[in-house]
Amino acid sequence: MTEDRYGRDVLAGTQAVPHRAAPRARPCPAEPGLVVEDVETGWVGAVVRVEKSGGQHVVVLENRRGRTRTFGLGPGFWVDGEPVVLTAPVGRRAPAAPARTASGSRAVAGAPARVARASRIWVEGRHDAELVEKVWGDDLRIEGVVVELLDGVDNLVEHLRSFAPGPDRRVGVLVDHLVAGSKEERIAVEARRCGPPGSVLVLGHPYVDVWQAVRPERVGLDRWPTIERGTEWKLGILRELGWPADDQADVARAWQRILRTVRSYADLEPSLLGRVEELIDFVTS
């Protein structure tokens, strides 16, 4: 017997059907760092300050990309999924220097992760995903962006057709070795046609592997060495570094050793930084 998800016919009887009252907005001081969403525009940002403008109190919110917008203080906001009426802070404090995440964005202490968006960022492999998580993880959780592994770029077009991207279901793809005339460039051109305009963005860096996006001085090199054709790239790098290079277990250990040297965006090459920031902007705009 199938359960009726919607209950009995509400027109079949005269008894009133009780309903849940809308939650009442509670007063909430607009303290610096509080993460707030404006209901009308969907703008999400941390409170920077409350000030007077044009004879009324306003609150300035800064999103994760450092952009600010000003809103009138009062009702029309959400905090932690509940409606609030923003009020002026009770007391004035000396402004503190804003903390920053590993990506350089303003850190928001205690902010809960946002429910995941339908849009996604895809990367080629586990090492790419771990590097993105280490530098941009805090930002991605606040924005509700999930990073998924492709296990290589060869099947990107098939993955996109299955995902069926659209205006509210975007896909941003980070591709290794995306250079002119490469196999990756041909795949990227075809992939951009796999959805309506503005629903798919394929970007890449010029490196053979994401390891090279870590500044070489972090592992004691002046530059990443060139590995001759026919040699598995990562094993060749390990031999150049004088690290164990017998099997994939050595590769895995080496990557964790490299990843530990990455403290923030300053330890990565600009050609990767810019592409990841563009992808985050794309799937959250």
Secondary structure, 3 states (H helix, E strand, C coil): CCCCCCCCCCCCCCCCCCCCCCCCCEEEECCCCCEEEECCCCCEEEEEEEEEECCEEEEEEECCCCCEEEEECCCCEEECCEEEEEECCCCCCCCCCCCECCCCCECCCCCCCCCCCCCEEEECCHHHHHHHHHHHHHHHHHHCCEEEECCCCCCHHHHHHHHCCECCECEEEEECCCCCCCHHHHHHHHHCCCCCCCCEEEEECCCCCHHHHECHHHHCCCCCCCCCCCCCHHHHHHHHHCCCCCCHHHHHHHHHHHHHCCCCHHHECHHHHHHHHHHHHHHHC
